[in-house]
Amino acid sequence: QVQLVESGGGLVQAGGSLRLSCAASGSMFSINAMGWYRQAPGKQRELVAAITSGGSTVYADSVKGRFTCTRDNAKNTVYLQMNSLKPEDTAVYYCNSFPLPVEWGQGTQVTVSS
């Protein structure tokens, strides 16, 4: 069973940067595509970025050019570098298997002030 622990969130001013990390336990990490998802208050959870086991990435249009997703298979960790943050990026961010999520972790709160 995979356990996912997200970290790195916080409060940042618009235009700032944060780097999120997701540590995954379980053998499925190295063979699965992983995704970063987010859920803002009152909104549905949405996919922000995904990365294959080989490092190919896809991004939501809203974050293209600002967010970069990477992974370290040796460390079972996936990262999300977020630059030029906007208030609309405020949400709880989760990582999970892509495209079929398994049990969700606690997520990490990102708050961007204007």
Biopython code that builds the backbone (N, CA, C, O; Angstrom):
import numpy as np
from Bio.PDB.StructureBuilder import StructureBuilder

atoms = [
    (1, "GLN", "N", (0.845, -1.196, 0.000)),
    (1, "GLN", "CA", (0.000, 0.000, 0.000)),
    (1, "GLN", "C", (0.880, 1.246, 0.000)),
    (1, "GLN", "O", (1.859, 1.324, 0.743)),
    (2, "VAL", "N", (0.532, 2.204, -0.825)),
    (2, "VAL", "CA", (1.324, 3.425, -0.940)),
    (2, "VAL", "C", (0.877, 4.433, 0.102)),
    (2, "VAL", "O", (-0.319, 4.633, 0.314)),
    (3, "GLN", "N", (1.836, 5.061, 0.745)),
    (3, "GLN", "CA", (1.563, 6.193, 1.626)),
    (3, "GLN", "C", (2.237, 7.422, 1.032)),
    (3, "GLN", "O", (3.377, 7.354, 0.572)),
    (4, "LEU", "N", (1.537, 8.525, 1.046)),
    (4, "LEU", "CA", (2.004, 9.753, 0.419)),
    (4, "LEU", "C", (2.056, 10.858, 1.459)),
    (4, "LEU", "O", (1.076, 11.101, 2.163)),
    (5, "VAL", "N", (3.194, 11.526, 1.556)),
    (5, "VAL", "CA", (3.362, 12.610, 2.525)),
    (5, "VAL", "C", (3.864, 13.848, 1.792)),
    (5, "VAL", "O", (4.997, 13.890, 1.313)),
    (6, "GLU", "N", (3.001, 14.848, 1.715)),
    (6, "GLU", "CA", (3.342, 16.104, 1.052)),
    (6, "GLU", "C", (3.894, 17.107, 2.057)),
    (6, "GLU", "O", (3.501, 17.117, 3.223)),
    (7, "SER", "N", (4.805, 17.946, 1.591)),
    (7, "SER", "CA", (5.370, 18.984, 2.447)),
    (7, "SER", "C", (5.841, 20.152, 1.595)),
    (7, "SER", "O", (5.919, 20.056, 0.371)),
    (8, "GLY", "N", (6.152, 21.254, 2.261)),
    (8, "GLY", "CA", (6.723, 22.398, 1.563)),
    (8, "GLY", "C", (5.784, 23.553, 1.343)),
    (8, "GLY", "O", (6.195, 24.596, 0.833)),
    (9, "GLY", "N", (4.525, 23.394, 1.717)),
    (9, "GLY", "CA", (3.584, 24.488, 1.539)),
    (9, "GLY", "C", (3.850, 25.611, 2.521)),
    (9, "GLY", "O", (4.705, 25.502, 3.399)),
    (10, "GLY", "N", (3.102, 26.691, 2.357)),
    (10, "GLY", "CA", (3.250, 27.829, 3.242)),
    (10, "GLY", "C", (2.542, 29.042, 2.715)),
    (10, "GLY", "O", (1.763, 28.971, 1.765)),
    (11, "LEU", "N", (2.827, 30.162, 3.348)),
    (11, "LEU", "CA", (2.253, 31.450, 2.960)),
    (11, "LEU", "C", (3.314, 32.231, 2.205)),
    (11, "LEU", "O", (4.440, 32.382, 2.681)),
    (12, "VAL", "N", (2.959, 32.719, 1.046)),
    (12, "VAL", "CA", (3.904, 33.453, 0.215)),
    (12, "VAL", "C", (3.171, 34.593, -0.481)),
    (12, "VAL", "O", (1.976, 34.499, -0.760)),
    (13, "GLN", "N", (3.891, 35.656, -0.755)),
    (13, "GLN", "CA", (3.292, 36.768, -1.489)),
    (13, "GLN", "C", (3.222, 36.454, -2.974)),
    (13, "GLN", "O", (3.996, 35.649, -3.492)),
    (14, "ALA", "N", (2.298, 37.090, -3.636)),
    (14, "ALA", "CA", (2.184, 36.930, -5.086)),
    (14, "ALA", "C", (3.528, 37.232, -5.753)),
    (14, "ALA", "O", (4.207, 38.199, -5.408)),
    (15, "GLY", "N", (3.888, 36.397, -6.700)),
    (15, "GLY", "CA", (5.173, 36.520, -7.362)),
    (15, "GLY", "C", (6.267, 35.678, -6.742)),
    (15, "GLY", "O", (7.343, 35.527, -7.319)),
    (16, "GLY", "N", (6.001, 35.135, -5.581)),
    (16, "GLY", "CA", (6.979, 34.324, -4.876)),
    (16, "GLY", "C", (7.029, 32.892, -5.373)),
    (16, "GLY", "O", (6.362, 32.522, -6.339)),
    (17, "SER", "N", (7.837, 32.097, -4.689)),
    (17, "SER", "CA", (8.068, 30.704, -5.086)),
    (17, "SER", "C", (7.970, 29.768, -3.886)),
    (17, "SER", "O", (8.232, 30.151, -2.746)),
    (18, "LEU", "N", (7.594, 28.558, -4.176)),
    (18, "LEU", "CA", (7.606, 27.470, -3.195)),
    (18, "LEU", "C", (8.009, 26.190, -3.910)),
    (18, "LEU", "O", (7.802, 26.038, -5.114)),
    (19, "ARG", "N", (8.584, 25.280, -3.149)),
    (19, "ARG", "CA", (8.902, 23.965, -3.691)),
    (19, "ARG", "C", (8.240, 22.908, -2.823)),
    (19, "ARG", "O", (8.556, 22.765, -1.642)),
    (20, "LEU", "N", (7.330, 22.181, -3.418)),
    (20, "LEU", "CA", (6.637, 21.108, -2.714)),
    (20, "LEU", "C", (7.361, 19.788, -2.935)),
    (20, "LEU", "O", (7.957, 19.550, -3.985)),
    (21, "SER", "N", (7.294, 18.942, -1.921)),
    (21, "SER", "CA", (7.859, 17.605, -2.007)),
    (21, "SER", "C", (6.797, 16.590, -1.638)),
    (21, "SER", "O", (5.898, 16.871, -0.845)),
    (22, "CYS", "N", (6.910, 15.421, -2.215)),
    (22, "CYS", "CA", (5.992, 14.328, -1.893)),
    (22, "CYS", "C", (6.821, 13.059, -1.772)),
    (22, "CYS", "O", (7.408, 12.581, -2.743)),
    (23, "ALA", "N", (6.853, 12.530, -0.561)),
    (23, "ALA", "CA", (7.543, 11.272, -0.313)),
    (23, "ALA", "C", (6.540, 10.140, -0.362)),
    (23, "ALA", "O", (5.516, 10.166, 0.321)),
    (24, "ALA", "N", (6.842, 9.158, -1.169)),
    (24, "ALA", "CA", (5.931, 8.035, -1.342)),
    (24, "ALA", "C", (6.592, 6.747, -0.867)),
    (24, "ALA", "O", (7.738, 6.458, -1.213)),
    (25, "SER", "N", (5.867, 5.995, -0.086)),
    (25, "SER", "CA", (6.342, 4.673, 0.307)),
    (25, "SER", "C", (5.639, 3.639, -0.548)),
    (25, "SER", "O", (4.542, 3.891, -1.046)),
    (26, "GLY", "N", (6.235, 2.510, -0.721)),
    (26, "GLY", "CA", (5.597, 1.483, -1.523)),
    (26, "GLY", "C", (6.285, 1.295, -2.857)),
    (26, "GLY", "O", (6.837, 2.245, -3.412)),
    (27, "SER", "N", (6.258, 0.106, -3.367)),
    (27, "SER", "CA", (7.026, -0.223, -4.560)),
    (27, "SER", "C", (6.420, 0.314, -5.841)),
    (27, "SER", "O", (7.083, 0.332, -6.877)),
    (28, "MET", "N", (5.164, 0.754, -5.787)),
    (28, "MET", "CA", (4.529, 1.189, -7.013)),
    (28, "MET", "C", (5.060, 2.525, -7.515)),
    (28, "MET", "O", (4.855, 2.865, -8.680)),
    (29, "PHE", "N", (5.736, 3.288, -6.664)),
    (29, "PHE", "CA", (6.149, 4.629, -7.059)),
    (29, "PHE", "C", (7.004, 4.610, -8.309)),
    (29, "PHE", "O", (6.767, 5.401, -9.222)),
    (30, "SER", "N", (7.983, 3.741, -8.378)),
    (30, "SER", "CA", (8.966, 3.793, -9.450)),
    (30, "SER", "C", (8.375, 3.434, -10.808)),
    (30, "SER", "O", (8.964, 3.765, -11.837)),
    (31, "ILE", "N", (7.236, 2.769, -10.833)),
    (31, "ILE", "CA", (6.661, 2.376, -12.116)),
    (31, "ILE", "C", (5.429, 3.175, -12.471)),
    (31, "ILE", "O", (4.879, 3.012, -13.560)),
    (32, "ASN", "N", (4.991, 4.025, -11.583)),
    (32, "ASN", "CA", (3.768, 4.785, -11.825)),
    (32, "ASN", "C", (4.057, 6.210, -12.241)),
    (32, "ASN", "O", (5.027, 6.822, -11.794)),
    (33, "ALA", "N", (3.206, 6.723, -13.096)),
    (33, "ALA", "CA", (3.159, 8.161, -13.273)),
    (33, "ALA", "C", (2.578, 8.766, -12.002)),
    (33, "ALA", "O", (1.706, 8.179, -11.361)),
    (34, "MET", "N", (3.066, 9.931, -11.653)),
    (34, "MET", "CA", (2.599, 10.629, -10.459)),
    (34, "MET", "C", (2.053, 11.984, -10.850)),
    (34, "MET", "O", (2.484, 12.591, -11.831)),
    (35, "GLY", "N", (1.107, 12.442, -10.076)),
    (35, "GLY", "CA", (0.506, 13.731, -10.356)),
    (35, "GLY", "C", (0.468, 14.613, -9.135)),
    (35, "GLY", "O", (0.405, 14.135, -8.003)),
    (36, "TRP", "N", (0.509, 15.913, -9.379)),
    (36, "TRP", "CA", (0.215, 16.899, -8.348)),
    (36, "TRP", "C", (-1.189, 17.427, -8.619)),
    (36, "TRP", "O", (-1.518, 17.819, -9.738)),
    (37, "TYR", "N", (-1.986, 17.430, -7.598)),
    (37, "TYR", "CA", (-3.359, 17.895, -7.671)),
    (37, "TYR", "C", (-3.538, 19.016, -6.646)),
    (37, "TYR", "O", (-2.747, 19.152, -5.712)),
    (38, "ARG", "N", (-4.586, 19.812, -6.835)),
    (38, "ARG", "CA", (-4.882, 20.826, -5.835)),
    (38, "ARG", "C", (-6.383, 20.997, -5.704)),
    (38, "ARG", "O", (-7.152, 20.744, -6.632)),
    (39, "GLN", "N", (-6.769, 21.436, -4.515)),
    (39, "GLN", "CA", (-8.180, 21.692, -4.260)),
    (39, "GLN", "C", (-8.300, 23.010, -3.511)),
    (39, "GLN", "O", (-7.827, 23.148, -2.383)),
    (40, "ALA", "N", (-8.930, 23.953, -4.147)),
    (40, "ALA", "CA", (-9.202, 25.248, -3.531)),
    (40, "ALA", "C", (-10.543, 25.193, -2.810)),
    (40, "ALA", "O", (-11.381, 24.356, -3.145)),
    (41, "PRO", "N", (-10.763, 26.054, -1.840)),
    (41, "PRO", "CA", (-12.032, 26.043, -1.101)),
    (41, "PRO", "C", (-13.219, 26.175, -2.038)),
    (41, "PRO", "O", (-13.264, 27.067, -2.885)),
    (42, "GLY", "N", (-14.175, 25.276, -1.875)),
    (42, "GLY", "CA", (-15.383, 25.329, -2.672)),
    (42, "GLY", "C", (-15.240, 24.834, -4.090)),
    (42, "GLY", "O", (-16.182, 24.926, -4.877)),
    (43, "LYS", "N", (-14.071, 24.306, -4.431)),
    (43, "LYS", "CA", (-13.845, 23.841, -5.797)),
    (43, "LYS", "C", (-13.469, 22.359, -5.800)),
    (43, "LYS", "O", (-13.072, 21.797, -4.780)),
    (44, "GLN", "N", (-13.602, 21.758, -6.955)),
    (44, "GLN", "CA", (-13.218, 20.354, -7.091)),
    (44, "GLN", "C", (-11.703, 20.229, -7.184)),
    (44, "GLN", "O", (-11.013, 21.159, -7.601)),
    (45, "ARG", "N", (-11.207, 19.089, -6.796)),
    (45, "ARG", "CA", (-9.788, 18.810, -6.931)),
    (45, "ARG", "C", (-9.444, 18.751, -8.421)),
    (45, "ARG", "O", (-10.191, 18.191, -9.223)),
    (46, "GLU", "N", (-8.306, 19.335, -8.770)),
    (46, "GLU", "CA", (-7.901, 19.364, -10.171)),
    (46, "GLU", "C", (-6.446, 18.939, -10.311)),
    (46, "GLU", "O", (-5.644, 19.091, -9.389)),
    (47, "LEU", "N", (-6.128, 18.407, -11.478)),
    (47, "LEU", "CA", (-4.751, 18.032, -11.767)),
    (47, "LEU", "C", (-3.957, 19.277, -12.127)),
    (47, "LEU", "O", (-4.400, 20.094, -12.934)),
    (48, "VAL", "N", (-2.787, 19.415, -11.529)),
    (48, "VAL", "CA", (-1.902, 20.546, -11.807)),
    (48, "VAL", "C", (-0.776, 20.120, -12.745)),
    (48, "VAL", "O", (-0.454, 20.818, -13.706)),
    (49, "ALA", "N", (-0.190, 18.974, -12.452)),
    (49, "ALA", "CA", (0.933, 18.488, -13.253)),
    (49, "ALA", "C", (1.046, 16.989, -13.065)),
    (49, "ALA", "O", (0.624, 16.446, -12.044)),
    (50, "ALA", "N", (1.617, 16.328, -14.055)),
    (50, "ALA", "CA", (1.856, 14.896, -13.951)),
    (50, "ALA", "C", (3.208, 14.578, -14.566)),
    (50, "ALA", "O", (3.681, 15.274, -15.464)),
    (51, "ILE", "N", (3.821, 13.513, -14.063)),
    (51, "ILE", "CA", (5.134, 13.119, -14.556)),
    (51, "ILE", "C", (5.186, 11.607, -14.640)),
    (51, "ILE", "O", (4.795, 10.907, -13.706)),
    (52, "THR", "N", (5.675, 11.105, -15.772)),
    (52, "THR", "CA", (5.796, 9.667, -15.944)),
    (52, "THR", "C", (7.030, 9.155, -15.210)),
    (52, "THR", "O", (7.843, 9.939, -14.720)),
    (53, "SER", "N", (7.160, 7.847, -15.141)),
    (53, "SER", "CA", (8.333, 7.262, -14.495)),
    (53, "SER", "C", (9.611, 7.663, -15.227)),
    (53, "SER", "O", (10.687, 7.696, -14.631)),
    (54, "GLY", "N", (9.493, 7.964, -16.513)),
    (54, "GLY", "CA", (10.651, 8.369, -17.304)),
    (54, "GLY", "C", (10.924, 9.854, -17.299)),
    (54, "GLY", "O", (11.930, 10.300, -17.852)),
    (55, "GLY", "N", (10.040, 10.635, -16.679)),
    (55, "GLY", "CA", (10.278, 12.065, -16.540)),
    (55, "GLY", "C", (9.521, 12.957, -17.503)),
    (55, "GLY", "O", (9.702, 14.174, -17.469)),
    (56, "SER", "N", (8.687, 12.402, -18.355)),
    (56, "SER", "CA", (7.852, 13.238, -19.219)),
    (56, "SER", "C", (6.769, 13.905, -18.390)),
    (56, "SER", "O", (6.222, 13.313, -17.460)),
    (57, "THR", "N", (6.468, 15.149, -18.743)),
    (57, "THR", "CA", (5.540, 15.919, -17.921)),
    (57, "THR", "C", (4.405, 16.512, -18.735)),
    (57, "THR", "O", (4.526, 16.738, -19.939)),
    (58, "VAL", "N", (3.313, 16.755, -18.055)),
    (58, "VAL", "CA", (2.191, 17.520, -18.599)),
    (58, "VAL", "C", (1.745, 18.480, -17.508)),
    (58, "VAL", "O", (1.884, 18.204, -16.316)),
    (59, "TYR", "N", (1.208, 19.614, -17.941)),
    (59, "TYR", "CA", (0.787, 20.654, -16.996)),
    (59, "TYR", "C", (-0.574, 21.188, -17.363)),
    (59, "TYR", "O", (-0.955, 21.223, -18.534)),
    (60, "ALA", "N", (-1.299, 21.603, -16.351)),
    (60, "ALA", "CA", (-2.529, 22.348, -16.594)),
    (60, "ALA", "C", (-2.162, 23.682, -17.229)),
    (60, "ALA", "O", (-1.112, 24.256, -16.942)),
    (61, "ASP", "N", (-3.047, 24.165, -18.097)),
    (61, "ASP", "CA", (-2.773, 25.433, -18.779)),
    (61, "ASP", "C", (-2.518, 26.565, -17.794)),
    (61, "ASP", "O", (-1.716, 27.460, -18.059)),
    (62, "SER", "N", (-3.193, 26.520, -16.675)),
    (62, "SER", "CA", (-3.103, 27.614, -15.701)),
    (62, "SER", "C", (-1.729, 27.722, -15.041)),
    (62, "SER", "O", (-1.409, 28.753, -14.450)),
    (63, "VAL", "N", (-0.920, 26.677, -15.134)),
    (63, "VAL", "CA", (0.389, 26.699, -14.460)),
    (63, "VAL", "C", (1.562, 26.547, -15.426)),
    (63, "VAL", "O", (2.720, 26.607, -15.013)),
    (64, "LYS", "N", (1.269, 26.353, -16.694)),
    (64, "LYS", "CA", (2.346, 26.184, -17.669)),
    (64, "LYS", "C", (3.289, 27.378, -17.664)),
    (64, "LYS", "O", (2.857, 28.531, -17.660)),
    (65, "GLY", "N", (4.566, 27.085, -17.663)),
    (65, "GLY", "CA", (5.575, 28.138, -17.655)),
    (65, "GLY", "C", (5.910, 28.644, -16.272)),
    (65, "GLY", "O", (6.880, 29.383, -16.108)),
    (66, "ARG", "N", (5.133, 28.268, -15.271)),
    (66, "ARG", "CA", (5.376, 28.720, -13.895)),
    (66, "ARG", "C", (5.748, 27.566, -12.968)),
    (66, "ARG", "O", (6.560, 27.741, -12.060)),
    (67, "PHE", "N", (5.167, 26.400, -13.188)),
    (67, "PHE", "CA", (5.397, 25.243, -12.325)),
    (67, "PHE", "C", (6.250, 24.213, -13.079)),
    (67, "PHE", "O", (6.136, 24.051, -14.294)),
    (68, "THR", "N", (7.107, 23.525, -12.313)),
    (68, "THR", "CA", (7.920, 22.461, -12.883)),
    (68, "THR", "C", (7.860, 21.246, -11.978)),
    (68, "THR", "O", (8.125, 21.333, -10.779)),
    (69, "CYS", "N", (7.514, 20.125, -12.558)),
    (69, "CYS", "CA", (7.390, 18.872, -11.823)),
    (69, "CYS", "C", (8.591, 17.985, -12.140)),
    (69, "CYS", "O", (8.927, 17.776, -13.305)),
    (70, "THR", "N", (9.227, 17.472, -11.105)),
    (70, "THR", "CA", (10.353, 16.552, -11.277)),
    (70, "THR", "C", (10.191, 15.385, -10.303)),
    (70, "THR", "O", (9.346, 15.418, -9.407)),
    (71, "ARG", "N", (11.003, 14.371, -10.492)),
    (71, "ARG", "CA", (10.946, 13.237, -9.580)),
    (71, "ARG", "C", (12.327, 12.637, -9.412)),
    (71, "ARG", "O", (13.187, 12.740, -10.287)),
    (72, "ASP", "N", (12.516, 12.005, -8.258)),
    (72, "ASP", "CA", (13.742, 11.269, -7.956)),
    (72, "ASP", "C", (13.306, 9.858, -7.597)),
    (72, "ASP", "O", (12.889, 9.602, -6.467)),
    (73, "ASN", "N", (13.402, 8.949, -8.545)),
    (73, "ASN", "CA", (12.913, 7.592, -8.315)),
    (73, "ASN", "C", (13.717, 6.874, -7.230)),
    (73, "ASN", "O", (13.183, 6.021, -6.520)),
    (74, "ALA", "N", (14.991, 7.219, -7.103)),
    (74, "ALA", "CA", (15.809, 6.588, -6.069)),
    (74, "ALA", "C", (15.337, 6.963, -4.665)),
    (74, "ALA", "O", (15.512, 6.205, -3.712)),
    (75, "LYS", "N", (14.739, 8.141, -4.559)),
    (75, "LYS", "CA", (14.252, 8.619, -3.256)),
    (75, "LYS", "C", (12.741, 8.487, -3.120)),
    (75, "LYS", "O", (12.171, 8.890, -2.106)),
    (76, "ASN", "N", (12.090, 7.927, -4.135)),
    (76, "ASN", "CA", (10.623, 7.817, -4.105)),
    (76, "ASN", "C", (9.975, 9.162, -3.805)),
    (76, "ASN", "O", (9.041, 9.251, -3.008)),
    (77, "THR", "N", (10.474, 10.192, -4.444)),
    (77, "THR", "CA", (10.006, 11.547, -4.158)),
    (77, "THR", "C", (9.695, 12.282, -5.452)),
    (77, "THR", "O", (10.417, 12.171, -6.442)),
    (78, "VAL", "N", (8.624, 13.020, -5.419)),
    (78, "VAL", "CA", (8.260, 13.875, -6.546)),
    (78, "VAL", "C", (8.177, 15.310, -6.032)),
    (78, "VAL", "O", (7.769, 15.553, -4.896)),
    (79, "TYR", "N", (8.563, 16.245, -6.874)),
    (79, "TYR", "CA", (8.644, 17.650, -6.480)),
    (79, "TYR", "C", (7.785, 18.518, -7.379)),
    (79, "TYR", "O", (7.493, 18.158, -8.520)),
    (80, "LEU", "N", (7.388, 19.652, -6.857)),
    (80, "LEU", "CA", (6.702, 20.656, -7.665)),
    (80, "LEU", "C", (7.307, 22.013, -7.327)),
    (80, "LEU", "O", (7.073, 22.562, -6.250)),
    (81, "GLN", "N", (8.074, 22.534, -8.247)),
    (81, "GLN", "CA", (8.627, 23.879, -8.101)),
    (81, "GLN", "C", (7.609, 24.865, -8.642)),
    (81, "GLN", "O", (7.214, 24.786, -9.806)),
    (82, "MET", "N", (7.188, 25.786, -7.804)),
    (82, "MET", "CA", (6.150, 26.740, -8.180)),
    (82, "MET", "C", (6.734, 28.144, -8.134)),
    (82, "MET", "O", (7.133, 28.625, -7.074)),
    (83, "ASN", "N", (6.780, 28.786, -9.272)),
    (83, "ASN", "CA", (7.295, 30.150, -9.380)),
    (83, "ASN", "C", (6.180, 31.094, -9.817)),
    (83, "ASN", "O", (5.133, 30.662, -10.300)),
    (84, "SER", "N", (6.421, 32.370, -9.640)),
    (84, "SER", "CA", (5.454, 33.395, -10.052)),
    (84, "SER", "C", (4.058, 33.066, -9.534)),
    (84, "SER", "O", (3.078, 33.106, -10.278)),
    (85, "LEU", "N", (3.988, 32.750, -8.280)),
    (85, "LEU", "CA", (2.711, 32.331, -7.695)),
    (85, "LEU", "C", (1.687, 33.449, -7.722)),
    (85, "LEU", "O", (2.017, 34.629, -7.599)),
    (86, "LYS", "N", (0.434, 33.045, -7.886)),
    (86, "LYS", "CA", (-0.685, 33.970, -7.951)),
    (86, "LYS", "C", (-1.682, 33.634, -6.839)),
    (86, "LYS", "O", (-1.708, 32.501, -6.359)),
    (87, "PRO", "N", (-2.485, 34.585, -6.433)),
    (87, "PRO", "CA", (-3.494, 34.286, -5.398)),
    (87, "PRO", "C", (-4.406, 33.113, -5.784)),
    (87, "PRO", "O", (-4.853, 32.365, -4.914)),
    (88, "GLU", "N", (-4.680, 32.953, -7.069)),
    (88, "GLU", "CA", (-5.539, 31.849, -7.499)),
    (88, "GLU", "C", (-4.864, 30.490, -7.397)),
    (88, "GLU", "O", (-5.512, 29.468, -7.622)),
    (89, "ASP", "N", (-3.581, 30.454, -7.064)),
    (89, "ASP", "CA", (-2.906, 29.187, -6.807)),
    (89, "ASP", "C", (-3.149, 28.696, -5.385)),
    (89, "ASP", "O", (-2.755, 27.583, -5.037)),
    (90, "THR", "N", (-3.788, 29.507, -4.574)),
    (90, "THR", "CA", (-4.080, 29.118, -3.202)),
    (90, "THR", "C", (-4.953, 27.869, -3.175)),
    (90, "THR", "O", (-6.028, 27.837, -3.775)),
    (91, "ALA", "N", (-4.484, 26.851, -2.478)),
    (91, "ALA", "CA", (-5.192, 25.568, -2.433)),
    (91, "ALA", "C", (-4.414, 24.612, -1.537)),
    (91, "ALA", "O", (-3.294, 24.902, -1.115)),
    (92, "VAL", "N", (-5.022, 23.487, -1.261)),
    (92, "VAL", "CA", (-4.300, 22.366, -0.670)),
    (92, "VAL", "C", (-3.774, 21.525, -1.828)),
    (92, "VAL", "O", (-4.526, 21.151, -2.728)),
    (93, "TYR", "N", (-2.494, 21.236, -1.795)),
    (93, "TYR", "CA", (-1.839, 20.489, -2.862)),
    (93, "TYR", "C", (-1.569, 19.058, -2.403)),
    (93, "TYR", "O", (-1.097, 18.815, -1.292)),
    (94, "TYR", "N", (-1.880, 18.133, -3.285)),
    (94, "TYR", "CA", (-1.716, 16.717, -3.024)),
    (94, "TYR", "C", (-0.903, 16.083, -4.152)),
    (94, "TYR", "O", (-0.944, 16.537, -5.296)),
    (95, "CYS", "N", (-0.181, 15.049, -3.818)),
    (95, "CYS", "CA", (0.379, 14.213, -4.872)),
    (95, "CYS", "C", (-0.322, 12.865, -4.811)),
    (95, "CYS", "O", (-0.842, 12.462, -3.770)),
    (96, "ASN", "N", (-0.324, 12.186, -5.933)),
    (96, "ASN", "CA", (-0.956, 10.878, -5.995)),
    (96, "ASN", "C", (-0.592, 10.218, -7.300)),
    (96, "ASN", "O", (-0.016, 10.841, -8.192)),
    (97, "SER", "N", (-0.925, 8.976, -7.400)),
    (97, "SER", "CA", (-0.723, 8.254, -8.645)),
    (97, "SER", "C", (-1.565, 8.905, -9.746)),
    (97, "SER", "O", (-2.638, 9.447, -9.479)),
    (98, "PHE", "N", (-1.078, 8.845, -10.964)),
    (98, "PHE", "CA", (-1.785, 9.390, -12.116)),
    (98, "PHE", "C", (-1.860, 8.328, -13.187)),
    (98, "PHE", "O", (-0.868, 7.630, -13.395)),
    (99, "PRO", "N", (-2.986, 8.156, -13.890)),
    (99, "PRO", "CA", (-4.232, 8.919, -13.769)),
    (99, "PRO", "C", (-5.224, 8.364, -12.762)),
    (99, "PRO", "O", (-6.305, 8.924, -12.584)),
    (100, "LEU", "N", (-4.870, 7.277, -12.106)),
    (100, "LEU", "CA", (-5.806, 6.681, -11.150)),
    (100, "LEU", "C", (-5.266, 6.872, -9.732)),
    (100, "LEU", "O", (-4.408, 6.111, -9.286)),
    (101, "PRO", "N", (-5.761, 7.874, -9.031)),
    (101, "PRO", "CA", (-5.285, 8.108, -7.662)),
    (101, "PRO", "C", (-5.620, 6.951, -6.731)),
    (101, "PRO", "O", (-6.629, 6.266, -6.902)),
    (102, "VAL", "N", (-4.753, 6.746, -5.742)),
    (102, "VAL", "CA", (-5.027, 5.799, -4.681)),
    (102, "VAL", "C", (-5.436, 6.615, -3.448)),
    (102, "VAL", "O", (-5.931, 7.734, -3.590)),
    (103, "GLU", "N", (-5.242, 6.085, -2.275)),
    (103, "GLU", "CA", (-5.654, 6.810, -1.074)),
    (103, "GLU", "C", (-4.893, 8.127, -0.972)),
    (103, "GLU", "O", (-3.678, 8.168, -1.164)),
    (104, "TRP", "N", (-5.620, 9.207, -0.665)),
    (104, "TRP", "CA", (-5.016, 10.544, -0.597)),
    (104, "TRP", "C", (-4.272, 10.758, 0.708)),
    (104, "TRP", "O", (-4.656, 10.241, 1.756)),
    (105, "GLY", "N", (-3.187, 11.540, 0.620)),
    (105, "GLY", "CA", (-2.481, 11.957, 1.817)),
    (105, "GLY", "C", (-3.136, 13.183, 2.426)),
    (105, "GLY", "O", (-4.260, 13.538, 2.072)),
    (106, "GLN", "N", (-2.427, 13.830, 3.347)),
    (106, "GLN", "CA", (-2.976, 14.998, 4.047)),
    (106, "GLN", "C", (-2.909, 16.256, 3.188)),
    (106, "GLN", "O", (-3.672, 17.199, 3.400)),
    (107, "GLY", "N", (-2.016, 16.269, 2.238)),
    (107, "GLY", "CA", (-1.844, 17.466, 1.435)),
    (107, "GLY", "C", (-1.025, 18.516, 2.167)),
    (107, "GLY", "O", (-0.718, 18.374, 3.351)),
    (108, "THR", "N", (-0.679, 19.569, 1.446)),
    (108, "THR", "CA", (0.055, 20.683, 2.037)),
    (108, "THR", "C", (-0.588, 21.990, 1.562)),
    (108, "THR", "O", (-0.850, 22.172, 0.373)),
    (109, "GLN", "N", (-0.834, 22.882, 2.500)),
    (109, "GLN", "CA", (-1.543, 24.122, 2.190)),
    (109, "GLN", "C", (-0.592, 25.138, 1.563)),
    (109, "GLN", "O", (0.500, 25.393, 2.072)),
    (110, "VAL", "N", (-1.031, 25.700, 0.463)),
    (110, "VAL", "CA", (-0.327, 26.806, -0.182)),
    (110, "VAL", "C", (-1.259, 27.999, -0.182)),
    (110, "VAL", "O", (-2.377, 27.930, -0.692)),
    (111, "THR", "N", (-0.791, 29.092, 0.393)),
    (111, "THR", "CA", (-1.573, 30.317, 0.426)),
    (111, "THR", "C", (-0.752, 31.441, -0.187)),
    (111, "THR", "O", (0.365, 31.723, 0.247)),
    (112, "VAL", "N", (-1.323, 32.076, -1.200)),
    (112, "VAL", "CA", (-0.642, 33.158, -1.900)),
    (112, "VAL", "C", (-1.414, 34.444, -1.647)),
    (112, "VAL", "O", (-2.580, 34.573, -2.021)),
    (113, "SER", "N", (-0.748, 35.380, -1.013)),
    (113, "SER", "CA", (-1.403, 36.655, -0.696)),
    (113, "SER", "C", (-1.146, 37.664, -1.809)),
    (113, "SER", "O", (-0.107, 37.641, -2.468)),
    (114, "SER", "N", (-2.106, 38.535, -1.995)),
    (114, "SER", "CA", (-1.981, 39.546, -3.063)),
    (114, "SER", "C", (-1.296, 40.798, -2.562)),
    (114, "SER", "O", (-1.109, 41.746, -3.324)),
]
sb = StructureBuilder()
sb.init_structure("model")
sb.init_model(0)
sb.init_chain("A")
sb.init_seg("    ")
for serial, (resi, resn, name, xyz) in enumerate(atoms, 1):
    if name == "N":
        sb.init_residue(resn, " ", resi, " ")
    sb.init_atom(name, np.array(xyz, "f"), 0.0, 1.0, " ", f" {name:<3s}", serial, name[0])
structure = sb.get_structure()
